Amino acid sequence: MTLDQLRAEALVCTACTLSDRRTNVVFGEGDPLSPLILVGEGPGEQEDKSGRPFVGRAGQLLDKALVEAGISRAQVYIANTVKCRAADWSTGKPVNRAPTEEESQVCRRWLIPQLQLLAPKVILCIGAPSAKNLIRKNFLITKERGLYFPCEFAKTAIATLHPSYILRQANMGGDGGYGLLVADIEKAWAAAQKLAEKA
């Protein structure tokens, strides 16, 4: 199966209830030959509307961090652990929420073959939920971000802070961890380049 074939199947997925209210499946985008893949948690409101990953406020911060780390969005591939927006509709107006364990497990039918087809050298997990999905279940983002870990789907995996978390923290003063995000991207890209040269 090709990446395009997998995308076509994912776009019509109804395997879990997230499909009931989604606008678009957010499959992923970028350079499929890149040695580095960024994997976030799941799409938010703007991503659901556009069908593209990381295009809201958090995505704009991620783009800025990528540029500051010396690379462009076009040089990497960006995806999420779940492909549809997880939201709480109990008040009638959707509020983003973390995907459930069941939703994450169901969506692995797309994530795992996607990673296998892309065959990255390095996976950069954006935020704790992604790290818990791809590195190990009890991953501690504040203690273990920026470290190399073995990974089933790449030569190595690294985790970093989620831009949404950084935006919330920055409201309380300081850079909210933005400098750490840039440093982790630099580290992941350097490792991916080095591993790609050896291949």
N, C-alpha and C positions, 0 to 999 in steps of 0.2 A: 504493500500500500504506500502511496506517496503522501506527502504532507497535504497537498491540495485535496486528495481524496478523503483524508482524515478530517480536514476542515469541513468539507461538504457534508459529511455524516454528522459531525458535531453541531453544525448549524441547525439541524432539525431534531436534535435530541430532546426527548421528553421523559428521560429516565428518573427524574426527581421533580418535586413540586416547584422548584425554582423556575422551571420552564413555564409555569402557569402565568406568571406576571411579567416575564422579561420582555424587553423590547428587542434586544439583540443578544446573540451569543457572542462573547468576546473571546475568540479563539487564541489570538496572539499575532504578533507582527514583528518584522525586522529582517535581519540578514540570516537566512537559514543555514548559512555556512560559517557563521560567527563561532569562534571558540568559546564565547561567553553568552550564557543565557541568564536573564533576570527573571525570577519567578516570584510574583506577589501573591496576595491572599485571594482576592476576587474583585470583580468590577464594582464600581460605585455608580452613582446616578449618571454622571457624564459619560462613563464608559458604556453603560447600558444603552444610552441614547445613540452613541456614535459607533458602537461595535469595536472600539479600539481600546487597548489597555493603557492605563496611566495617562489620561488626558485631562483630568480635573486638576484641582489645586495641588494635590499630592503628586500628580504626574508632572506638573510644571516645575515643582521643586526637584523632582527626580531628573528631569531634562537639564536643569541648571547644574545639578551635582555632576551629571555625566560630562557636561562641557568643562566644568571646573577640574574634573579628573583627566581631561585631555582627550575625551572621545565623544562621538556624537551618537545619538539614538540610532542612527542608520547602521552603525557598526556592530550592534548587538541584536539579540532577539529577546523580546519581552512577552511574557505570558503570565497566567495566574493559575493557582491550584484548582480553583473552580471557575467555570466559564460563564456562569450566569450570576446576576446580582442577587445577593442575599439581603433581604430587607424585612423588617417587621411592619406589617400592614395593620396592626391592631387598632390604630387610631384613625385609619382611613387614609393616612398620608405615609408613604414609605420612609422608614428610617433605616439606614444601613446597619447591618449586624454581621457578626462573624458567621461564616458557614458552619453548620453543625458537622459533627464527626461523620454522620451518615451521608450528608451532602458531599463532603470532601471525598469520602470513599467511593461514592457513585461516580464522581467526576474523574476519578483516576483512570477510568476507561478511555478518557481522552488525553489526560496529562501524561500518562506513562508511555503510550505509543508516540506521542508528540516528542517527548524527550528522547526516546529511542531513535526516532527518525532524524532529529536534529543532531544527536550525538555530540553534545558540547564537551569541551575540555573541562570547563568550570561552570558550576551553577552558583549564582549569587541569589540566595533566598532573601527576599525583601520582607522583613518582619517575622515575628515569632510563629504565626500559623504556617507559613511556608516552610520554615525551618523544621517545625514539628512534623510536617507532612513528608519532607524529603531527607532530613538528616536523622532525627530521632524524636520520639514522642515527648520526651521530657526535656527538650532543649530549653536552655535559659538564655534568652536573647541579651539581657544586660551583662551577663558574665561571659558568654561564649561567642558574641559577635566578633567578627574579624579574625577568627581562628579557622584553620583548615580542618575539614572533616572528611572521612571516607564517604563515598556516595555511590549508590548502585547505578546511577544514570550519568555519571561524569567521572573524570579522573579525581576531582575533589569538589567540595562544596564549601561555601563561606556564607555566613548570614550577616545581615546588617539591619539597622533600624528602619522602620517603615516611615516614609515621608509624612504620612498622616500623623504619626506619633510625634515626629519632629515639629510639625506645625503646631500641635497642641502644646508641646513643651516650650516652644519659642515664645508663646503667648505669656509664659510665666517668667521670661527673662533669659538672657543668653542666646546661644544659637540653637538650643533645643537638641543638639546632637548632630547638627548639619555637617560639621567638620568631620565627625566620625563616618558619616555616610560617604562623603567624598573620599576619605582615606580608604574605606573598605572597597569602594568601586575601583580606585587606583590599584589596590592590592589584587583584587579579583582579575582585572584586566591584564596586569603584568604576569600573573600566574598563567592565565589563558594563553597569552602570547608565547610565553616560554614553552608551555606544553605543546602548542601548535607547531613550534619550530622543531621540536624533537620528533614529531610524528612523521 
